[in-house]
Amino acid sequence: MTSNRRTVQALGEHPFELLFGALAAVAGTFAVLGVVGSASVNALLPMPVVRAWGALQLLAGVLMVTGILLPYVRSRALVLGWRIERAGLWPLAATAATYAVVVLAYSGTRALYPAGVYLAIAVACLARAVAVTRRERELRQVGGRDGG
């Protein structure tokens, strides 16, 4: 299978994980660079806090995307890919939940919608991390291993 076909297959099998991983990487990059919208809660925070938060988002996004795509590039790296993806899911869940709390604390009920979206992202990340962990355990129980 060609690399292009594998990428299309990954997009078809993991569209939301790849989307949110890529968005986290892009948003994290902007935050690390200090590019913050004037209407953003980030504009109110000290720049070192924004940059640290952005670095965590950037790392989470890169890990998620790398972990998802790795088994499509290297077929025997399925478990390694799951582990890398999971390593990105936890910090993305943390940054999303933190943002939800901060935006609610700052804007109150006006921020219920964005806070809800960020909390939903956090819950989805946690659910995916649990699912990946279960898959890895199931594979181990049947004697499979990462040939990485």
C-alpha positions in Angstrom: 0.0 0.0 0.0 1.4 3.4 -0.9 2.0 6.1 1.7 -0.7 8.3 0.2 -3.3 5.4 0.5 -2.2 4.8 4.1 -2.7 8.4 5.0 -6.2 8.4 3.4 -7.0 5.1 5.4 -5.8 6.8 8.6 -8.0 9.8 7.9 -11.0 7.5 7.3 -10.4 5.5 10.5 -9.4 8.3 12.9 -10.9 11.6 11.5 -11.7 13.2 14.8 -8.6 12.2 16.6 -6.4 13.5 13.8 -8.5 16.7 13.6 -8.2 17.5 17.3 -4.6 16.5 17.4 -3.8 18.8 14.5 -5.8 21.6 16.0 -4.0 21.2 19.3 -0.7 21.3 17.6 -1.6 24.5 15.6 -3.2 26.3 18.5 -0.3 25.3 20.7 2.2 26.6 18.2 0.4 30.0 18.1 0.4 30.2 21.9 4.1 29.3 22.2 4.8 32.0 19.7 2.7 34.5 21.7 0.1 35.0 19.0 -3.0 35.5 21.1 -6.3 37.0 20.0 -7.4 40.1 21.9 -10.8 38.6 22.7 -9.2 35.4 24.0 -8.9 34.5 27.7 -5.2 33.9 26.9 -4.9 37.7 26.3 -5.6 38.1 30.0 -3.0 35.6 31.3 0.7 36.1 31.8 2.6 35.2 28.6 4.7 32.6 30.3 1.5 30.8 31.4 0.1 31.0 27.9 3.4 29.7 26.4 3.5 26.8 28.8 -0.1 25.9 28.1 0.6 26.2 24.4 3.7 24.0 24.6 1.7 21.3 26.4 -1.0 21.6 23.7 1.6 21.4 20.9 3.3 18.4 22.4 -0.1 16.6 22.9 -1.2 17.3 19.3 2.1 16.1 17.8 2.0 12.9 20.0 -1.6 12.2 19.1 -1.0 12.6 15.3 2.3 10.7 15.4 0.8 7.8 17.4 -2.2 7.5 15.1 -0.2 7.6 11.8 2.8 5.5 12.9 1.0 2.1 12.5 0.0 3.1 8.9 3.6 3.9 8.1 5.2 1.0 10.0 2.6 -1.8 10.3 4.3 -3.6 13.1 4.2 -0.5 15.4 0.6 -0.7 16.4 1.1 -0.9 20.2 3.9 1.7 20.0 1.5 3.9 18.1 -1.2 3.4 20.8 1.3 4.3 23.5 2.4 7.5 21.7 -1.2 8.5 21.0 -2.2 7.9 24.6 0.8 10.0 25.8 -0.7 12.9 23.8 -4.3 12.3 24.9 -3.7 12.8 28.6 -2.2 16.3 28.3 -4.7 17.4 25.7 -7.5 16.3 28.1 -5.8 18.3 30.9 -5.4 21.5 28.8 -9.0 21.3 27.5 -10.4 20.9 31.0 -8.2 23.6 32.4 -9.3 26.0 29.6 -12.9 25.2 30.3 -12.5 26.1 34.0 -10.6 29.3 33.3 -13.0 30.5 30.7 -16.0 29.8 33.0 -14.2 31.6 35.9 -13.5 34.6 33.8 -16.7 34.9 31.7 -19.3 33.1 33.8 -22.4 31.8 32.1 -21.5 33.6 28.9 -18.8 31.0 28.5 -21.0 27.9 29.0 -20.9 26.9 25.3 -17.1 27.1 24.8 -16.5 25.6 28.3 -18.9 22.7 27.3 -17.1 22.2 24.0 -13.7 22.0 25.8 -15.0 19.7 28.5 -16.4 17.4 25.8 -13.0 17.4 24.1 -11.4 16.5 27.5 -13.9 13.7 28.0 -13.4 12.4 24.5 -9.6 12.3 25.0 -10.0 10.4 28.3 -12.5 7.9 26.6 -10.0 7.4 23.7 -7.1 6.9 26.2 -9.1 4.3 28.0 -10.1 2.5 24.8 -6.5 2.4 23.6 -5.4 1.0 27.0 -8.1 -1.7 26.7 -7.0 -2.6 23.2 -3.4 -3.0 24.3 -4.4 -5.2 27.2 -6.6 -7.4 25.0 -3.8 -7.8 22.5 -1.4 -8.7 25.3 -3.9 -11.3 26.6 -4.1 -13.1 23.3 -0.3 -13.2 23.1 0.2 -10.4 20.6 3.0 -8.0 20.9 4.3 -4.8 19.2 6.8 -5.9 16.6 8.1 -2.3 16.5 
